[in-house]
Amino acid sequence: MDGVVVQLEKEEVDRETAKWKCSLIVYSIGECPGYNSMCRFISQSWNSVAEPEVYLHEEGLIETRVKQHNAQAISKCIAPGWGHANNYSAACNGRIWVVWDPNYYTVIILRVEDQLIHCLVQNASEVNCYLTIIYGFNSIEQRRTLWGYLKDIAQGLNSPWAICGDFNALLFAQDRLSGNPVQFAEIKDFAKCLQETHLNELSWRGDYFTWTNKRKTVDRVCSRLDRAFGNHEWIFDLGTRPTNI
């Protein structure tokens, strides 16, 4: 008998059911709005009931919250016939998924770590580029291994390369609004990594701040944690077209 049999835990099913029962699914025709733009629209318009959670994914899927034994079946449901990769082998909670349409792209996974998935992307027009999806850990100490991964990848790479995702790190003093002032210790490792890997930030669409603690008024803190970067070859060959953040 063909097919996949998956055993689901009742608590997981109940949790997912409760989440999606009160969800609003939006199909965007044309350019996709930024995450914070969508959140702001909902907060202004959602007056009669509690605000829903908003999930917006573009290149990679981050914070999927899917257990490993369910990953294959769920990925087939959300993107039937598509290729998929994840990093359960390096992170027990599978922090990153990458999905692609094989009718348009060939994706070769080159490196899987707890904070990134690195791959070669090819399409029918023989455009080859490297793409690294990032989901950084929360602490400065843990992220130092991420900066080391990126330096390793950059060595000898002379083809277009982009990295994007949630770095969980600040790069400039203005990257946090309210809360504690940004300290030099918070940004120095990130800045040094970009300098040593010769990566430049790509232009973007959307709000500057990509994360908030969701608190109200004076307790609200906003930070810029999501970014996209490209090397010189990426910018020269593919331009600086905006990314949705």
ABEGO torsion letter per residue (X at the ends): XBEBBBBBBAAAAAAAAAAAAABBBBBBBEBBBBAAAAAAAAAAABAABBBBBBBBBBABBBGAGBBAAAAAAAAAAABBGBBBBBAAAABAAGABBBBBBAAABBBBBABBBAABBBBBBBBAAGBBBBBBBBBBBABAAAAAAAAAAAAAAABGBABBBBBBEBAGBBABAAABBEEBBBBAAAAAAAAAAAAAAGBBBBBBBEBABABBAGBBEAABBBBBABBBBBBAAAAAAAEABBBBX
